[in-house]
Each structure stands twice: as C-alpha cells, then as structure tokens.
C-alpha cells in the first residue's frame, strides 16, 4: 500500500438499525450491523452491501500500526457533523491514558481540532469494548470549567472481531443529540 492508502470509513442509520464499517488496516476488513446483529465481512463486501453514502471516510497517513501495540479509531455523529478521534500507543505503555490521541470535529468542509482528547473504554468479560466515553477540549478552553468540554458517551449495538481488529457500532450521545458511532480497536 502507498503511504497514504490506509483508511477507516463507515455509514449508519439508527432508525433502520443498519450500519457498516470498513478498514484497510491489518489486511482490511469490515463489519455489518443489522438489528443488533454484527457480522464480520470484507471491506469490499461492506461497499457492495451499502447503498448508503459513507457517513465518514478517514484517510490515515503513513502506517498507523507501525511500532504500535494498540490503535483506536472512533467516530461519532453529532448534530452538526462528525467527531473523529484516534489513539495510538507503543508496547511499553504503563497504563490507561498514555496513548497519543488526536481528535477533530468535522462540520461541513471545516475541520476543527481539539487540543486534548481523552478516551475511556469499558470492556466486557471477553475483553471487547461495551461502552466508551470521550472528553474533548477545544483549543484555548478554560479547563477549570467542565462546560467547556464536549462529552460523548456510547453504548454497544453490535461488534465483531477479524484477526487482531475488533470493530463495533455504538448508539452515542453528543452535544444533547443521539447519533451513531464506530469504534475500531487493533492490538498487536
């Protein structure tokens, strides 16, 4: 693959209880969720199965897995666009909160970066995510005021594993609105 050919993309329609996620990382793969049932498929199959337009497409520069022990990609639909977050951590991380994170809000043609992106994940007995939370701080925000941050919560609708990648679709709440979210987790 060329240095800029990695991607994560997806679509969701909560009212139809249907969503899809495709990725090119770690050999590529996909996920279709219908009525709460998740099925792992190929990235091409997600494209063929979908007559919806992609809700999001995130090109990833370079090799986001190179030298990493963990990589996360999270998207959340908001009332005015999309939040996209990534986190990457090398194998020597001591614990939670030490990954390098990045977050942006996409609103139309605009991308607004967050100064600080905090990701928390709740895992089930099988070690796979069941809930997540985001706390996103805009640039130059007064961090003594909790109201300055954007907060997101997500609850699992369905997920599936494909080799080292787990992907799931979530019902999310952000900025007082409900929307769909995705969570892709790769571990070395």
ZAMARGU-4260 file (C-alpha; in steps of 0.2 Angstrom, whole numbers, plus 5000, padded with zeros to 4 digits):
<rodrens>
0) 5000/5000/5000 | 5006/5018/4997 | 5010/5028/5012 | 4993/5037/5012 | 4982/5022/5007
5) 4976/5017/5024 | 4958/5022/5029 | 4943/5019/5040 | 4925/5023/5034 | 4908/5019/5038
10) 4889/5023/5037 | 4875/5021/5050 | 4856/5023/5050 | 4850/5021/5068 | 4831/5022/5063
15) 4834/5007/5051 | 4846/4998/5064 | 4859/4996/5050 | 4877/5001/5049 | 4893/4996/5041
20) 4912/4999/5044 | 4926/4996/5033 | 4945/4997/5036 | 4961/4994/5026 | 4972/4991/5042
25) 4980/4975/5046 | 4974/4967/5030 | 4957/4975/5029 | 4940/4970/5035 | 4923/4976/5038
30) 4908/4975/5049 | 4889/4975/5045 | 4877/4978/5059 | 4858/4974/5056 | 4845/4974/5070
35) 4859/4972/5083 | 4867/4958/5075 | 4885/4961/5070 | 4894/4951/5056 | 4912/4952/5051
40) 4914/4954/5032 | 4927/4960/5020 | 4929/4979/5016 | 4923/4976/4999 | 4908/4967/5005
45) 4903/4982/5016 | 4904/4993/5000 | 4894/4981/4990 | 4881/4979/5004 | 4879/4998/5006
50) 4868/5008/4995 | 4870/5022/5008 | 4884/5035/5006 | 4898/5034/5018 | 4894/5045/5033
55) 4913/5047/5036 | 4929/5042/5027 | 4946/5045/5037 | 4962/5043/5027 | 4976/5038/5038
60) 4994/5044/5034 | 5008/5033/5034 | 5007/5016/5043 | 4997/5020/5059 | 5001/5002/5066
65) 5020/5004/5063 | 5028/5002/5080 | 5011/5002/5089 | 5004/4990/5101 | 4987/4997/5101
70) 4977/5008/5089 | 4960/5015/5091 | 4949/5025/5078 | 4932/5032/5085 | 4919/5042/5075
75) 4903/5049/5082 | 4889/5058/5073 | 4884/5075/5080 | 4870/5087/5076 | 4882/5097/5065
80) 4894/5084/5058 | 4906/5071/5065 | 4919/5069/5078 | 4934/5058/5073 | 4947/5053/5086
85) 4962/5042/5085 | 4974/5035/5098 | 4990/5025/5096 | 5001/5018/5109 | 5018/5009/5108
90) 5020/4992/5118 | 5029/5000/5133 | 5014/5010/5139 | 5012/5008/5158 | 4994/5010/5158
95) 4977/5019/5154 | 4979/5037/5147 | 4996/5036/5140 | 4992/5034/5122 | 4995/5048/5109
100) 4977/5055/5105 | 4970/5066/5092 | 4953/5072/5089 | 4944/5084/5077 | 4926/5090/5074
105) 4921/5090/5055 | 4907/5102/5052 | 4904/5104/5033 | 4921/5107/5025 | 4928/5113/5041
110) 4939/5103/5052 | 4942/5110/5070 | 4955/5101/5080 | 4953/5098/5099 | 4968/5102/5110
115) 4965/5087/5121 | 4956/5071/5118 | 4953/5059/5132 | 4946/5042/5128 | 4939/5030/5141
120) 4933/5012/5137 | 4923/5000/5147 | 4927/4981/5142 | 4916/4966/5144 | 4922/4949/5151
125) 4928/4945/5134 | 4940/4960/5133 | 4930/4969/5120 | 4923/4986/5121 | 4905/4988/5128
130) 4905/5007/5131 | 4916/5022/5128 | 4917/5040/5133 | 4926/5055/5126 | 4930/5071/5134
135) 4936/5083/5120 | 4944/5100/5125 | 4944/5114/5112 | 4960/5124/5109 | 4961/5138/5122
140) 4947/5131/5133 | 4946/5135/5151 | 4949/5118/5158 | 4943/5124/5176 | 4925/5124/5168
145) 4918/5107/5164 | 4906/5116/5152 | 4920/5120/5140 | 4922/5101/5135 | 4912/5091/5123
150) 4907/5075/5131 | 4902/5059/5121 | 4895/5043/5128 | 4892/5027/5118 | 4884/5010/5121
155) 4887/4995/5110 | 4874/4990/5097 | 4885/4976/5090 | 4903/4971/5087 | 4914/4958/5078
160) 4932/4953/5078 | 4943/4950/5062 | 4960/4943/5067 | 4968/4957/5078 | 4955/4970/5074
165) 4938/4972/5084 | 4925/4984/5077 | 4909/4989/5084 | 4894/5001/5081 | 4888/5011/5095
170) 4872/5022/5100 | 4880/5038/5105 | 4875/5054/5114 | 4885/5070/5110 | 4880/5088/5112
175) 4862/5083/5118 | 4859/5073/5102 | 4859/5055/5098 | 4868/5048/5084 | 4878/5033/5078
180) 4896/5029/5082 | 4910/5017/5077 | 4925/5010/5087 | 4939/5001/5079 | 4952/4993/5090
185) 4968/4985/5084 | 4980/4976/5096 | 4997/4969/5092
</rodrens>
